[in-house]
């Protein structure tokens, strides 16, 4: 990895906005510039390696599409980091991050950190890079929670009443989502056309990997099994008219636009544990609202940077 750092230094010295630099026959292209931080084709390739190393589903995607996604992923990381350094020290590996990284390599079938290091080397990645990236995501979630926890609105008593009215029957949906946000009508039309085309050509799951802004994108947009009681009236209204395998048109809500797909539906006739189910719905709704706030806040920071650059 040292040669890449060497090239990066040369780029910084020789940089002329968005020109090509040729060092020892190796062509380096300046792809993007965010807050005076450059993104090169090397950075995009490294991000592609990072995404492919930690999620086998990304390896199934067309590489050219993945490289474009990797560029957007880097832009998002830089924007988030630029905001986080105002409030946090990102140099420390918290116990939460350490445990998260451990779960990452265990889910990949890797037994310990030493084996994980060797695995990462095959992708030209370091363990420290993984810690840095996971720290940004973890601390970003902390920031969102701190900023918006008092704006989370959940009617727990209303949940209880709804559950009491259906205490012997549970309808469950296995759902996937694609969440996207836009600045104006033209961007909405362009992005929606891109997503629709991708769903037709590559399927909903792969499209969610590439274009969804929700955290669920890492799982191909899958939200798993969700009780009907956990879903808003707005979503239920759209879902009841669908068959398994079909998806909704974009549904507009405060966090952006969401497309839902029904993977499976099932009904269960059994007595509901009201207290347990209320707690489950509360947690789900809290996470959903926090995810919406995360998208809103990220776009606010992103737009501020874009406006300052224009």
Phi and psi restraints in degrees (value plus and minus 20) as a CYANA .aco file:
   2 UNK   PHI     -84.2   -44.2
   2 UNK   PSI     -54.8   -14.8
   3 UNK   PHI     -85.5   -45.5
   3 UNK   PSI     -50.0   -10.0
   4 UNK   PHI     -90.3   -50.3
   4 UNK   PSI     -58.2   -18.2
   5 UNK   PHI     -84.9   -44.9
   5 UNK   PSI     -58.1   -18.1
   6 UNK   PHI     -82.1   -42.1
   6 UNK   PSI     -65.3   -25.3
   7 UNK   PHI     -83.6   -43.6
   7 UNK   PSI     -57.9   -17.9
   8 UNK   PHI     -82.3   -42.3
   8 UNK   PSI     -59.6   -19.6
   9 UNK   PHI     -82.8   -42.8
   9 UNK   PSI     -63.5   -23.5
  10 UNK   PHI     -82.3   -42.3
  10 UNK   PSI     -60.3   -20.3
  11 UNK   PHI     -79.0   -39.0
  11 UNK   PSI     -65.5   -25.5
  12 UNK   PHI     -82.4   -42.4
  12 UNK   PSI     -52.5   -12.5
  13 UNK   PHI     -97.3   -57.3
  13 UNK   PSI     -60.2   -20.2
  14 UNK   PHI    -117.5   -77.5
  14 UNK   PSI     -21.6    18.4
  15 UNK   PHI     -75.4   -35.4
  15 UNK   PSI     106.0   146.0
  16 UNK   PHI    -145.5  -105.5
  16 UNK   PSI     105.9   145.9
  17 UNK   PHI     -61.4   -21.4
  17 UNK   PSI      99.6   139.6
  18 UNK   PHI      38.0    78.0
  18 UNK   PSI      11.0    51.0
  19 UNK   PHI    -118.5   -78.5
  19 UNK   PSI     149.7   189.7
  20 UNK   PHI    -116.6   -76.6
  20 UNK   PSI     121.1   161.1
  21 UNK   PHI    -139.6   -99.6
  21 UNK   PSI     112.6   152.6
  22 UNK   PHI    -134.6   -94.6
  22 UNK   PSI      96.9   136.9
  23 UNK   PHI    -142.0  -102.0
  23 UNK   PSI      96.5   136.5
  24 UNK   PHI      32.1    72.1
  24 UNK   PSI      20.1    60.1
  25 UNK   PHI      60.4   100.4
  25 UNK   PSI     -20.6    19.4
  26 UNK   PHI    -120.8   -80.8
  26 UNK   PSI      97.4   137.4
  27 UNK   PHI    -107.4   -67.4
  27 UNK   PSI     104.0   144.0
  28 UNK   PHI    -136.3   -96.3
  28 UNK   PSI     108.0   148.0
  29 UNK   PHI    -132.5   -92.5
  29 UNK   PSI     115.5   155.5
  30 UNK   PHI    -102.9   -62.9
  30 UNK   PSI      92.6   132.6
  31 UNK   PHI    -107.4   -67.4
  31 UNK   PSI     -62.5   -22.5
  32 UNK   PHI    -174.4  -134.4
  32 UNK   PSI     140.0   180.0
  33 UNK   PHI    -159.1  -119.1
  33 UNK   PSI      97.3   137.3
  34 UNK   PHI    -145.0  -105.0
  34 UNK   PSI     100.9   140.9
  35 UNK   PHI      31.3    71.3
  35 UNK   PSI      23.2    63.2
  36 UNK   PHI      46.6    86.6
  36 UNK   PSI      -9.0    31.0
  37 UNK   PHI    -124.5   -84.5
  37 UNK   PSI     108.3   148.3
  38 UNK   PHI    -110.6   -70.6
  38 UNK   PSI     131.8   171.8
  39 UNK   PHI    -141.3  -101.3
  39 UNK   PSI     102.1   142.1
  40 UNK   PHI    -126.6   -86.6
  40 UNK   PSI     151.1   191.1
  41 UNK   PHI     -81.4   -41.4
  41 UNK   PSI     -48.0    -8.0
  42 UNK   PHI     -86.7   -46.7
  42 UNK   PSI     -63.7   -23.7
  43 UNK   PHI     -80.6   -40.6
  43 UNK   PSI     -61.8   -21.8
  44 UNK   PHI     -84.7   -44.7
  44 UNK   PSI     -61.3   -21.3
  45 UNK   PHI     -83.8   -43.8
  45 UNK   PSI     -60.3   -20.3
  46 UNK   PHI     -83.8   -43.8
  46 UNK   PSI     -60.4   -20.4
  47 UNK   PHI     -86.8   -46.8
  47 UNK   PSI     -57.8   -17.8
  48 UNK   PHI     -79.7   -39.7
  48 UNK   PSI     -64.2   -24.2
  49 UNK   PHI     -81.9   -41.9
  49 UNK   PSI     -62.0   -22.0
  50 UNK   PHI     -81.4   -41.4
  50 UNK   PSI     -68.6   -28.6
  51 UNK   PHI     -84.1   -44.1
  51 UNK   PSI     -61.4   -21.4
  52 UNK   PHI     -89.1   -49.1
  52 UNK   PSI     -55.1   -15.1
  53 UNK   PHI     -87.8   -47.8
  53 UNK   PSI     -56.7   -16.7
  54 UNK   PHI    -117.9   -77.9
  54 UNK   PSI     -30.5     9.5
  55 UNK   PHI    -162.7  -122.7
  55 UNK   PSI      85.3   125.3
  56 UNK   PHI     -80.6   -40.6
  56 UNK   PSI     -43.4    -3.4
  57 UNK   PHI     -84.5   -44.5
  57 UNK   PSI     -49.9    -9.9
  58 UNK   PHI     -88.0   -48.0
  58 UNK   PSI     -45.4    -5.4
  59 UNK   PHI     -89.8   -49.8
  59 UNK   PSI     -38.4     1.6
  60 UNK   PHI    -102.6   -62.6
  60 UNK   PSI     -30.7     9.3
  61 UNK   PHI    -106.3   -66.3
  61 UNK   PSI     136.7   176.7
  62 UNK   PHI     -78.7   -38.7
  62 UNK   PSI     109.9   149.9
  63 UNK   PHI     -82.8   -42.8
  63 UNK   PSI     -58.2   -18.2
  64 UNK   PHI     -83.5   -43.5
  64 UNK   PSI     -60.9   -20.9
  65 UNK   PHI     -86.2   -46.2
  65 UNK   PSI     -57.8   -17.8
  66 UNK   PHI     -86.6   -46.6
  66 UNK   PSI     -55.9   -15.9
  67 UNK   PHI     -85.8   -45.8
  67 UNK   PSI     -57.9   -17.9
  68 UNK   PHI     -86.0   -46.0
  68 UNK   PSI     -61.5   -21.5
  69 UNK   PHI     -84.5   -44.5
  69 UNK   PSI     -59.6   -19.6
  70 UNK   PHI     -81.8   -41.8
  70 UNK   PSI     -57.3   -17.3
  71 UNK   PHI     -83.6   -43.6
  71 UNK   PSI     -65.8   -25.8
  72 UNK   PHI     -83.8   -43.8
  72 UNK   PSI     -56.0   -16.0
  73 UNK   PHI     -83.4   -43.4
  73 UNK   PSI     -60.7   -20.7
  74 UNK   PHI     -86.7   -46.7
  74 UNK   PSI     -62.1   -22.1
  75 UNK   PHI     -78.3   -38.3
  75 UNK   PSI     -66.3   -26.3
  76 UNK   PHI     -81.3   -41.3
  76 UNK   PSI     -62.3   -22.3
  77 UNK   PHI     -83.7   -43.7
  77 UNK   PSI     -62.9   -22.9
  78 UNK   PHI     -84.5   -44.5
  78 UNK   PSI     -62.7   -22.7
  79 UNK   PHI     -84.0   -44.0
  79 UNK   PSI     -64.4   -24.4
  80 UNK   PHI     -82.6   -42.6
  80 UNK   PSI     -65.3   -25.3
  81 UNK   PHI     -82.3   -42.3
  81 UNK   PSI     -59.0   -19.0
  82 UNK   PHI     -81.4   -41.4
  82 UNK   PSI     -50.8   -10.8
  83 UNK   PHI    -102.3   -62.3
  83 UNK   PSI     -59.1   -19.1
  84 UNK   PHI     -87.0   -47.0
  84 UNK   PSI     -57.1   -17.1
  85 UNK   PHI     -85.0   -45.0
  85 UNK   PSI     -33.0     7.0
  86 UNK   PHI     -92.3   -52.3
  86 UNK   PSI     -44.0    -4.0
  87 UNK   PHI    -142.1  -102.1
  87 UNK   PSI     -43.5    -3.5
  88 UNK   PHI    -151.0  -111.0
  88 UNK   PSI     137.5   177.5
  89 UNK   PHI    -113.1   -73.1
  89 UNK   PSI      94.6   134.6
  90 UNK   PHI    -114.4   -74.4
  90 UNK   PSI     -12.9    27.1
  91 UNK   PHI    -107.9   -67.9
  91 UNK   PSI     -30.5     9.5
  92 UNK   PHI    -118.6   -78.6
  92 UNK   PSI     117.3   157.3
  93 UNK   PHI    -110.1   -70.1
  93 UNK   PSI      84.3   124.3
  94 UNK   PHI     -92.9   -52.9
  94 UNK   PSI     137.9   177.9
  95 UNK   PHI     -75.9   -35.9
  95 UNK   PSI     -54.2   -14.2
  96 UNK   PHI     -83.4   -43.4
  96 UNK   PSI     -63.5   -23.5
  97 UNK   PHI     -88.1   -48.1
  97 UNK   PSI     -62.2   -22.2
  98 UNK   PHI     -78.5   -38.5
  98 UNK   PSI     -64.5   -24.5
  99 UNK   PHI     -87.9   -47.9
  99 UNK   PSI     -57.4   -17.4
 100 UNK   PHI     -82.9   -42.9
 100 UNK   PSI     -65.0   -25.0
 101 UNK   PHI     -83.5   -43.5
 101 UNK   PSI     -59.6   -19.6
 102 UNK   PHI     -80.1   -40.1
 102 UNK   PSI     -65.3   -25.3
 103 UNK   PHI     -84.0   -44.0
 103 UNK   PSI     -52.5   -12.5
 104 UNK   PHI     -80.2   -40.2
 104 UNK   PSI     -71.4   -31.4
 105 UNK   PHI     -95.7   -55.7
 105 UNK   PSI     -47.2    -7.2
 106 UNK   PHI     -86.0   -46.0
 106 UNK   PSI     -59.8   -19.8
 107 UNK   PHI     -86.4   -46.4
 107 UNK   PSI     -42.4    -2.4
 108 UNK   PHI    -106.6   -66.6
 108 UNK   PSI     -19.3    20.7
 109 UNK   PHI      61.6   101.6
 109 UNK   PSI      -1.6    38.4
 110 UNK   PHI    -119.4   -79.4
 110 UNK   PSI     112.4   152.4
 111 UNK   PHI     -99.9   -59.9
 111 UNK   PSI     -55.6   -15.6
 112 UNK   PHI    -170.0  -130.0
 112 UNK   PSI     155.7   195.7
 113 UNK   PHI     -86.2   -46.2
 113 UNK   PSI     -55.8   -15.8
 114 UNK   PHI     -84.3   -44.3
 114 UNK   PSI     -62.8   -22.8
 115 UNK   PHI     -84.7   -44.7
 115 UNK   PSI     -55.6   -15.6
 116 UNK   PHI     -84.6   -44.6
 116 UNK   PSI     -60.1   -20.1
 117 UNK   PHI     -79.1   -39.1
 117 UNK   PSI     -64.3   -24.3
 118 UNK   PHI     -85.8   -45.8
 118 UNK   PSI     -59.6   -19.6
 119 UNK   PHI     -80.9   -40.9
 119 UNK   PSI     -64.2   -24.2
 120 UNK   PHI     -85.8   -45.8
 120 UNK   PSI     -55.1   -15.1
 121 UNK   PHI     -79.9   -39.9
 121 UNK   PSI     -52.7   -12.7
 122 UNK   PHI     -87.5   -47.5
 122 UNK   PSI     -36.7     3.3
 123 UNK   PHI    -126.4   -86.4
 123 UNK   PSI      -9.2    30.8
 124 UNK   PHI      39.2    79.2
 124 UNK   PSI      21.3    61.3
 125 UNK   PHI    -143.1  -103.1
 125 UNK   PSI     135.9   175.9
 126 UNK   PHI    -131.4   -91.4
 126 UNK   PSI     137.0   177.0
 127 UNK   PHI     -83.6   -43.6
 127 UNK   PSI     -55.4   -15.4
 128 UNK   PHI     -82.4   -42.4
 128 UNK   PSI     -56.5   -16.5
 129 UNK   PHI     -80.8   -40.8
 129 UNK   PSI     -62.0   -22.0
 130 UNK   PHI     -82.3   -42.3
 130 UNK   PSI     -66.4   -26.4
 131 UNK   PHI     -80.4   -40.4
 131 UNK   PSI     -61.9   -21.9
 132 UNK   PHI     -82.9   -42.9
 132 UNK   PSI     -63.3   -23.3
 133 UNK   PHI     -89.3   -49.3
 133 UNK   PSI     -62.4   -22.4
 134 UNK   PHI     -86.9   -46.9
 134 UNK   PSI     -55.6   -15.6
 135 UNK   PHI     -81.3   -41.3
 135 UNK   PSI     -63.6   -23.6
 136 UNK   PHI     -78.9   -38.9
 136 UNK   PSI     -65.8   -25.8
 137 UNK   PHI     -85.3   -45.3
 137 UNK   PSI     -62.7   -22.7
 138 UNK   PHI     -85.5   -45.5
 138 UNK   PSI     -65.3   -25.3
 139 UNK   PHI     -90.6   -50.6
 139 UNK   PSI     -53.2   -13.2
 140 UNK   PHI     -80.0   -40.0
 140 UNK   PSI     -63.7   -23.7
 141 UNK   PHI     -83.0   -43.0
 141 UNK   PSI     -56.9   -16.9
 142 UNK   PHI     -82.0   -42.0
 142 UNK   PSI     -64.0   -24.0
 143 UNK   PHI     -81.2   -41.2
 143 UNK   PSI     -65.9   -25.9
 144 UNK   PHI     -81.6   -41.6
 144 UNK   PSI     -63.3   -23.3
 145 UNK   PHI     -83.0   -43.0
 145 UNK   PSI     -64.7   -24.7
 146 UNK   PHI     -81.6   -41.6
 146 UNK   PSI     -62.3   -22.3
 147 UNK   PHI     -94.3   -54.3
 147 UNK   PSI     -52.4   -12.4
 148 UNK   PHI    -139.0   -99.0
 148 UNK   PSI     -19.9    20.1
 149 UNK   PHI     -77.8   -37.8
 149 UNK   PSI     -53.1   -13.1
 150 UNK   PHI     -99.4   -59.4
 150 UNK   PSI     -26.4    13.6
 151 UNK   PHI    -123.3   -83.3
 151 UNK   PSI     -18.8    21.2
 152 UNK   PHI     -94.6   -54.6
 152 UNK   PSI     104.8   144.8
 153 UNK   PHI    -139.3   -99.3
 153 UNK   PSI      95.5   135.5
 154 UNK   PHI    -157.5  -117.5
 154 UNK   PSI     103.9   143.9
 155 UNK   PHI    -110.2   -70.2
 155 UNK   PSI      71.9   111.9
 156 UNK   PHI     -85.6   -45.6
 156 UNK   PSI     -56.8   -16.8
 157 UNK   PHI     -87.6   -47.6
 157 UNK   PSI     -56.5   -16.5
 158 UNK   PHI     -84.2   -44.2
 158 UNK   PSI     -57.2   -17.2
 159 UNK   PHI     -82.4   -42.4
 159 UNK   PSI     -64.8   -24.8
 160 UNK   PHI     -80.3   -40.3
 160 UNK   PSI     -65.1   -25.1
 161 UNK   PHI     -82.0   -42.0
 161 UNK   PSI     -61.6   -21.6
 162 UNK   PHI     -84.5   -44.5
 162 UNK   PSI     -60.9   -20.9
 163 UNK   PHI     -87.2   -47.2
 163 UNK   PSI     -59.1   -19.1
 164 UNK   PHI     -83.6   -43.6
 164 UNK   PSI     -48.8    -8.8
 165 UNK   PHI     -97.8   -57.8
 165 UNK   PSI     -34.8     5.2
 166 UNK   PHI    -152.1  -112.1
 166 UNK   PSI      22.7    62.7
 167 UNK   PHI     -91.5   -51.5
 167 UNK   PSI     -32.6     7.4
 168 UNK   PHI    -129.7   -89.7
 168 UNK   PSI     -19.7    20.3
 169 UNK   PHI    -159.7  -119.7
 169 UNK   PSI     113.2   153.2
 170 UNK   PHI    -141.8  -101.8
 170 UNK   PSI     104.0   144.0
 171 UNK   PHI    -121.9   -81.9
 171 UNK   PSI     106.2   146.2
 172 UNK   PHI    -139.6   -99.6
 172 UNK   PSI     119.9   159.9
 173 UNK   PHI    -134.8   -94.8
 173 UNK   PSI     112.5   152.5
 174 UNK   PHI    -115.1   -75.1
 174 UNK   PSI      94.3   134.3
 175 UNK   PHI    -144.8  -104.8
 175 UNK   PSI     128.2   168.2
 176 UNK   PHI    -141.5  -101.5
 176 UNK   PSI     137.8   177.8
 177 UNK   PHI    -157.7  -117.7
 177 UNK   PSI     135.4   175.4
 178 UNK   PHI    -149.4  -109.4
 178 UNK   PSI      98.2   138.2
 179 UNK   PHI    -129.7   -89.7
 179 UNK   PSI     110.1   150.1
 180 UNK   PHI    -163.6  -123.6
 180 UNK   PSI     131.9   171.9
 181 UNK   PHI    -148.9  -108.9
 181 UNK   PSI     134.8   174.8
 182 UNK   PHI    -163.3  -123.3
 182 UNK   PSI     144.6   184.6
 183 UNK   PHI    -114.7   -74.7
 183 UNK   PSI     -49.7    -9.7
 184 UNK   PHI    -172.1  -132.1
 184 UNK   PSI     157.1   197.1
 185 UNK   PHI     -83.8   -43.8
 185 UNK   PSI     -59.5   -19.5
 186 UNK   PHI     -83.2   -43.2
 186 UNK   PSI     -64.6   -24.6
 187 UNK   PHI     -84.8   -44.8
 187 UNK   PSI     -56.3   -16.3
 188 UNK   PHI     -80.2   -40.2
 188 UNK   PSI     -68.6   -28.6
 189 UNK   PHI     -82.4   -42.4
 189 UNK   PSI     -63.7   -23.7
 190 UNK   PHI     -84.1   -44.1
 190 UNK   PSI     -65.8   -25.8
 191 UNK   PHI     -88.6   -48.6
 191 UNK   PSI     -61.1   -21.1
 192 UNK   PHI     -83.6   -43.6
 192 UNK   PSI     -61.1   -21.1
 193 UNK   PHI     -82.9   -42.9
 193 UNK   PSI     -60.1   -20.1
 194 UNK   PHI     -82.3   -42.3
 194 UNK   PSI     -64.8   -24.8
 195 UNK   PHI     -86.1   -46.1
 195 UNK   PSI     -64.2   -24.2
 196 UNK   PHI     -81.2   -41.2
 196 UNK   PSI     -64.0   -24.0
 197 UNK   PHI     -82.6   -42.6
 197 UNK   PSI     -61.8   -21.8
 198 UNK   PHI     -85.9   -45.9
 198 UNK   PSI     -58.9   -18.9
 199 UNK   PHI     -81.3   -41.3
 199 UNK   PSI     -61.5   -21.5
 200 UNK   PHI     -87.1   -47.1
 200 UNK   PSI     -60.9   -20.9
 201 UNK   PHI    -105.4   -65.4
 201 UNK   PSI     -60.5   -20.5
 202 UNK   PHI    -134.1   -94.1
 202 UNK   PSI     -32.1     7.9
 203 UNK   PHI      74.9   114.9
 203 UNK   PSI     141.9   181.9
 204 UNK   PHI     -85.5   -45.5
 204 UNK   PSI     -63.6   -23.6
 205 UNK   PHI     -80.9   -40.9
 205 UNK   PSI     -68.1   -28.1
 206 UNK   PHI     -88.5   -48.5
 206 UNK   PSI     -53.8   -13.8
 207 UNK   PHI     -84.7   -44.7
 207 UNK   PSI     -60.1   -20.1
 208 UNK   PHI     -82.7   -42.7
 208 UNK   PSI     -59.6   -19.6
 209 UNK   PHI     -78.3   -38.3
 209 UNK   PSI     -60.3   -20.3
 210 UNK   PHI    -106.8   -66.8
 210 UNK   PSI     -56.5   -16.5
 211 UNK   PHI    -139.9   -99.9
 211 UNK   PSI     -32.9     7.1
 212 UNK   PHI     -96.3   -56.3
 212 UNK   PSI     118.8   158.8
 213 UNK   PHI    -114.2   -74.2
 213 UNK   PSI     -21.5    18.5
 214 UNK   PHI    -101.1   -61.1
 214 UNK   PSI     135.9   175.9
 215 UNK   PHI     -80.5   -40.5
 215 UNK   PSI     -44.5    -4.5
 216 UNK   PHI     -87.0   -47.0
 216 UNK   PSI     -31.9     8.1
 217 UNK   PHI     -78.1   -38.1
 217 UNK   PSI     -52.4   -12.4
 218 UNK   PHI     -84.1   -44.1
 218 UNK   PSI     -41.1    -1.1
 219 UNK   PHI    -128.7   -88.7
 219 UNK   PSI      12.5    52.5
 220 UNK   PHI      40.6    80.6
 220 UNK   PSI       8.7    48.7
 221 UNK   PHI      62.7   102.7
 221 UNK   PSI     -20.0    20.0
 222 UNK   PHI     -89.3   -49.3
 222 UNK   PSI     109.8   149.8
 223 UNK   PHI    -123.5   -83.5
 223 UNK   PSI     -24.3    15.7
 224 UNK   PHI      52.9    92.9
 224 UNK   PSI    -178.3  -138.3
 225 UNK   PHI    -101.8   -61.8
 225 UNK   PSI     108.5   148.5
 226 UNK   PHI    -149.0  -109.0
 226 UNK   PSI     109.3   149.3
 227 UNK   PHI     -86.4   -46.4
 227 UNK   PSI     125.0   165.0
 228 UNK   PHI     -73.2   -33.2
 228 UNK   PSI     -54.3   -14.3
 229 UNK   PHI     -85.4   -45.4
 229 UNK   PSI     -41.1    -1.1
 230 UNK   PHI    -103.9   -63.9
 230 UNK   PSI     -35.5     4.5
 231 UNK   PHI    -112.4   -72.4
 231 UNK   PSI     124.7   164.7
 232 UNK   PHI     -90.4   -50.4
 232 UNK   PSI     138.8   178.8
 233 UNK   PHI     -79.0   -39.0
 233 UNK   PSI     -55.0   -15.0
 234 UNK   PHI     -81.1   -41.1
 234 UNK   PSI     -63.9   -23.9
 235 UNK   PHI     -91.8   -51.8
 235 UNK   PSI     -62.9   -22.9
 236 UNK   PHI     -79.3   -39.3
 236 UNK   PSI     -61.0   -21.0
 237 UNK   PHI     -76.9   -36.9
 237 UNK   PSI     -58.4   -18.4
 238 UNK   PHI     -99.1   -59.1
 238 UNK   PSI     -55.4   -15.4
 239 UNK   PHI     -95.3   -55.3
 239 UNK   PSI     -53.8   -13.8
 240 UNK   PHI     -83.0   -43.0
 240 UNK   PSI     -41.9    -1.9
 241 UNK   PHI    -111.7   -71.7
 241 UNK   PSI     -19.6    20.4
 242 UNK   PHI    -118.9   -78.9
 242 UNK   PSI     132.7   172.7
 243 UNK   PHI    -116.9   -76.9
 243 UNK   PSI     142.8   182.8
 244 UNK   PHI     -77.7   -37.7
 244 UNK   PSI     112.0   152.0
 245 UNK   PHI      77.2   117.2
 245 UNK   PSI     -32.9     7.1
 246 UNK   PHI    -113.5   -73.5
 246 UNK   PSI     139.5   179.5
 247 UNK   PHI    -146.7  -106.7
 247 UNK   PSI     137.0   177.0
 248 UNK   PHI     -97.0   -57.0
 248 UNK   PSI     146.2   186.2
 249 UNK   PHI     -93.9   -53.9
 249 UNK   PSI     146.3   186.3
 250 UNK   PHI     -77.7   -37.7
 250 UNK   PSI     112.6   152.6
 251 UNK   PHI    -127.2   -87.2
 251 UNK   PSI     101.8   141.8
 252 UNK   PHI    -105.7   -65.7
 252 UNK   PSI     112.2   152.2
 253 UNK   PHI    -171.0  -131.0
 253 UNK   PSI     153.7   193.7
 254 UNK   PHI     -73.1   -33.1
 254 UNK   PSI     -51.8   -11.8
 255 UNK   PHI    -102.5   -62.5
 255 UNK   PSI     -27.2    12.8
 256 UNK   PHI     121.0   161.0
 256 UNK   PSI    -156.6  -116.6
 257 UNK   PHI    -146.4  -106.4
 257 UNK   PSI     117.1   157.1
 258 UNK   PHI    -148.9  -108.9
 258 UNK   PSI     117.1   157.1
 259 UNK   PHI    -132.8   -92.8
 259 UNK   PSI     105.5   145.5
 260 UNK   PHI    -129.7   -89.7
 260 UNK   PSI     123.1   163.1
 261 UNK   PHI    -145.1  -105.1
 261 UNK   PSI     115.4   155.4
 262 UNK   PHI    -110.8   -70.8
 262 UNK   PSI      99.4   139.4
 263 UNK   PHI    -110.4   -70.4
 263 UNK   PSI     -60.4   -20.4
 264 UNK   PHI    -174.7  -134.7
 264 UNK   PSI     137.9   177.9
 265 UNK   PHI    -154.5  -114.5
 265 UNK   PSI     120.6   160.6
 266 UNK   PHI    -168.5  -128.5
 266 UNK   PSI     131.8   171.8
 267 UNK   PHI    -134.3   -94.3
 267 UNK   PSI     118.5   158.5
 268 UNK   PHI    -144.4  -104.4
 268 UNK   PSI     107.4   147.4
 269 UNK   PHI    -120.3   -80.3
 269 UNK   PSI      81.8   121.8
 270 UNK   PHI    -182.5  -142.5
 270 UNK   PSI     140.1   180.1
 271 UNK   PHI     -91.0   -51.0
 271 UNK   PSI     113.3   153.3
 272 UNK   PHI    -111.6   -71.6
 272 UNK   PSI     114.2   154.2
 273 UNK   PHI     -99.2   -59.2
 273 UNK   PSI      79.3   119.3
 274 UNK   PHI     -76.6   -36.6
 274 UNK   PSI     -66.0   -26.0
 275 UNK   PHI     -84.2   -44.2
 275 UNK   PSI     -66.3   -26.3
 276 UNK   PHI     -84.7   -44.7
 276 UNK   PSI     -64.8   -24.8
 277 UNK   PHI     -87.3   -47.3
 277 UNK   PSI     -55.7   -15.7
 278 UNK   PHI     -82.2   -42.2
 278 UNK   PSI     -63.8   -23.8
 279 UNK   PHI     -83.7   -43.7
 279 UNK   PSI     -60.4   -20.4
 280 UNK   PHI     -83.2   -43.2
 280 UNK   PSI     -63.3   -23.3
 281 UNK   PHI     -86.7   -46.7
 281 UNK   PSI     -59.2   -19.2
 282 UNK   PHI     -80.4   -40.4
 282 UNK   PSI     -66.8   -26.8
 283 UNK   PHI     -83.7   -43.7
 283 UNK   PSI     -64.6   -24.6
 284 UNK   PHI     -80.3   -40.3
 284 UNK   PSI     -66.2   -26.2
 285 UNK   PHI     -87.5   -47.5
 285 UNK   PSI     -57.3   -17.3
 286 UNK   PHI     -82.2   -42.2
 286 UNK   PSI     -65.6   -25.6
 287 UNK   PHI     -85.4   -45.4
 287 UNK   PSI     -57.5   -17.5
 288 UNK   PHI     -83.4   -43.4
 288 UNK   PSI     -64.2   -24.2
 289 UNK   PHI     -87.3   -47.3
 289 UNK   PSI     -59.4   -19.4
 290 UNK   PHI     -84.5   -44.5
 290 UNK   PSI     -57.8   -17.8
 291 UNK   PHI     -83.7   -43.7
 291 UNK   PSI     -60.0   -20.0
 292 UNK   PHI     -83.1   -43.1
 292 UNK   PSI     -64.5   -24.5
 293 UNK   PHI     -83.8   -43.8
 293 UNK   PSI     -54.9   -14.9
 294 UNK   PHI     -82.6   -42.6
 294 UNK   PSI     -65.1   -25.1
 295 UNK   PHI     -83.5   -43.5
 295 UNK   PSI     -64.2   -24.2
 296 UNK   PHI     -81.8   -41.8
 296 UNK   PSI     -66.0   -26.0
 297 UNK   PHI     -89.8   -49.8
 297 UNK   PSI     -60.5   -20.5
 298 UNK   PHI     -79.4   -39.4
 298 UNK   PSI     -65.9   -25.9
 299 UNK   PHI     -84.3   -44.3
 299 UNK   PSI     -53.4   -13.4
 300 UNK   PHI     -83.2   -43.2
 300 UNK   PSI     -66.0   -26.0
 301 UNK   PHI     -86.5   -46.5
 301 UNK   PSI     -63.8   -23.8
 302 UNK   PHI     -80.8   -40.8
 302 UNK   PSI     -66.8   -26.8
 303 UNK   PHI     -84.5   -44.5
 303 UNK   PSI     -55.3   -15.3
 304 UNK   PHI     -83.1   -43.1
 304 UNK   PSI     -60.9   -20.9
 305 UNK   PHI     -88.5   -48.5
 305 UNK   PSI     -62.3   -22.3
 306 UNK   PHI     -83.8   -43.8
 306 UNK   PSI     -65.0   -25.0
 307 UNK   PHI     -83.8   -43.8
 307 UNK   PSI     -56.7   -16.7
 308 UNK   PHI     -88.5   -48.5
 308 UNK   PSI     -50.1   -10.1
 309 UNK   PHI     -99.3   -59.3
 309 UNK   PSI     -49.8    -9.8
